Amino acid sequence: MSVIGPGSCDADVHAAAYALGQGLARLGVAVVTGGLGGVMEAASAGAQSQGGLTIGILPGTRLEDANVYVQVPVVTGISHMRNVLVVLNGDVIVAVEGGWGTLSEFAFARKMGKVVVAMGKWSTLPDAIPAQDPASAVAAVRRQLGAMFPDWAPPHAW
C-alpha cells in the first residue's frame, strides 16, 4: 500500500499516520511512502513497529535522506516526479492530509485507476473512499484488497 501525505505534520496527523502504518502492517502488506518526514516517517514507524516492511521512494539521490524507519530506500533523482512512482507501487493508496504534493499523488492515482482511501480534507474529493480515522482506513484497504485479490487474506486471525 502507498501512504501519501505531507513531509511535515502536527502531532494529531502524525499519530493518525503512525496508527495507519501499524494497521497496514497487521494486514501483512508492505508500506510504500515518499521516504522522508511527516506522514511518510510516521506511517513507516508505525508499520515497522508491527514488523511490517517499509519502502521509501526518495526524490533525491542520497540513501541517507530516507527516514530511519525506511527499510528499503529507493533513490530516484527525479524530485517531485517520484510521486508517480510512490503511487505506481501501491495496490491501494491512502491519503493522510497534505498539500499540493499529496494532491498530485491523488490525481496520478486516479488517472492510473488506483483506489484512493482518503482521510481528512481529501476525503471529499471525487472518487475518494472516505475514512474518518486510521481504523476505518485500514478496514477500507482490507475490503479493497479482498475485492482485488479474492484469494487474499490477512496473515492474522481476525
Sequence and secondary structure as in RCSB ss.txt:
>XXXX:A:sequence
MSVIGPGSCDADVHAAAYALGQGLARLGVAVVTGGLGGVMEAASAGAQSQGGLTIGILPGTRLEDANVYVQVPVV
TGISHMRNVLVVLNGDVIVAVEGGWGTLSEFAFARKMGKVVVAMGKWSTLPDAIPAQDPASAVAAVRRQLGAMFP
DWAPPHAW
>XXXX:A:secstr
 EEE  SS  HHHHHHHHHHHHHHHHTT  EEE SSSTHHHHHHHHHHHTT  EEEEESSS GGGS TT SEEEE
 S GGGHHHHHHHT SEEEEES  HHHHHHHHHHHHTT EEEEEGGGGGSTTEEEESSHHHHHHHHHHHHHHH T
T   SS  
